[in-house]
Amino acid sequence: MNHPLAGWKDKILFTPGPLTTSRTVKQAMLRDLGSRDFEFIATVRAIRERLVALAGAKPGEYEAIPLQGSGTYAVEAVLTSTVPHDGKVLVVINGAYGQRMVRICAVAGVACCSIEFSEDTVPDLHRVEQTLSGDPAITHLAIVHCETTTGIMNPIRQAGELAHRYGKRYFVDAMSSFGAVPIDAPACEIDYLVSSANKCIEGVPGFGFVIARRKSLLETEGCARSLSLDLLNQWRGLEANGQFRFTPPTHALLAFHQALAELEAEGGVTGRAARYAANHRALIEGMRAMGFEEYLAPELQGPIITSFRYPKHPNFTFEEFYRRLNERDYVIYPGKVSNADCFRIGHIGRIFEADIRALLAAIRETMADMGIELPLGK
Ligand SMILES: *Cc1c(COP(=O)(O)O)cnc(C)c1O
């Protein structure tokens, strides 16, 4: 048995997270820094400043607040510590991550209502507007930017205009898009934007972050239903002495600092978007040539992850397809759509067109091994 790190040759992750990261990002973690270390505190400050700039905001206008845990913890922090006890959230749903926001509210006892659309359609904002105008108890509007369930892109700017027009606080789960799709938080009227270390910024997992409009954040005194997920408190701690309130994920933060430098070196969000778009193009061209069909209409599909329908062939099972690709060192992802059998292939993380082409070759071999002739019959 080889050591798992022998030659640093890991399987390539074509998933929505955890994602493949660069060797230099992983190497940045080979340190042990104390939570009060001056270098560490300066690193956290630099990360926070950089995140505000990445959201298209000016210092002082927005605040970046890193929070221990995975991305969901940061979503939960916004929903459970920024909504007043007499407030109410309207969640726009067209996939599993919108559903999750509703569950978070239900568990925490945050008043919530939702408006649900099918997973293969963009939310109809006229219906959202009707709901907003019909229920004055609603104080917050929440939406997912890239619904990673399918890879669809939701209209966050237009939804933000609505929230602004009706005087609601506006929350965007930009987990899987931030860093790879340009987002101008002030122009979109965003009060709270959430993402995490191990999506398009290509750090390692370990924390999420909230980019909050300062003015809105300052109004949330007394809103928290939880101590560890209290966003205002987490921010106050960081502002007071540069430290996290509880043990920080020091290694993940060092890796993230390096990941931000690599994002910059790639040409920022524009450069990264171009690489992911090239990955996406190569993938769908190759998959279509084999006869696979995408779940979404092309004009709704974003550059992050693509859902493909199961081929209609008696020999095809996802379990076997997955296992055989995995044996070849390519990791894909099951589907999450409720009304169709799909699997997903992510095009984000430290992967390049050459990796996509290698995956396509492995899929061709796998289909042959499964006795499925290509191209797939219609
Ligand atoms: C990945 C993802 C999450 C959840 O993040 P975790 O790190 O798994 O908790 C939430 N929302 C969206 C849109 C995502 O893509």
PDBQT file of the ligand as one rigid body, heavy atoms in Angstrom, charges set to zero:
ROOT
HETATM    1  C1  LIG A 401     -21.956  23.991  -1.009  1.00  0.00    +0.000 C 
HETATM    2  C2  LIG A 401     -23.137  24.842  -0.802  1.00  0.00    +0.000 A 
HETATM    3  C3  LIG A 401     -23.693  25.079   0.478  1.00  0.00    +0.000 A 
HETATM    4  C4  LIG A 401     -23.283  24.331   1.721  1.00  0.00    +0.000 C 
HETATM    5  O1  LIG A 401     -21.985  24.407   2.027  1.00  0.00    +0.000 OA
HETATM    6  P1  LIG A 401     -21.350  23.365   3.060  1.00  0.00    +0.000 P 
HETATM    7  O2  LIG A 401     -19.939  23.842   3.072  1.00  0.00    +0.000 OA
HETATM    8  O3  LIG A 401     -21.528  21.981   2.488  1.00  0.00    +0.000 OA
HETATM    9  O4  LIG A 401     -22.024  23.524   4.363  1.00  0.00    +0.000 OA
HETATM   10  C5  LIG A 401     -24.733  25.966   0.599  1.00  0.00    +0.000 A 
HETATM   11  N1  LIG A 401     -25.241  26.587  -0.471  1.00  0.00    +0.000 NA
HETATM   12  C6  LIG A 401     -24.765  26.387  -1.716  1.00  0.00    +0.000 A 
HETATM   13  C7  LIG A 401     -25.395  27.107  -2.864  1.00  0.00    +0.000 C 
HETATM   14  C8  LIG A 401     -23.702  25.500  -1.922  1.00  0.00    +0.000 A 
HETATM   15  O5  LIG A 401     -23.233  25.286  -3.157  1.00  0.00    +0.000 OA
ENDROOT
TORSDOF 0
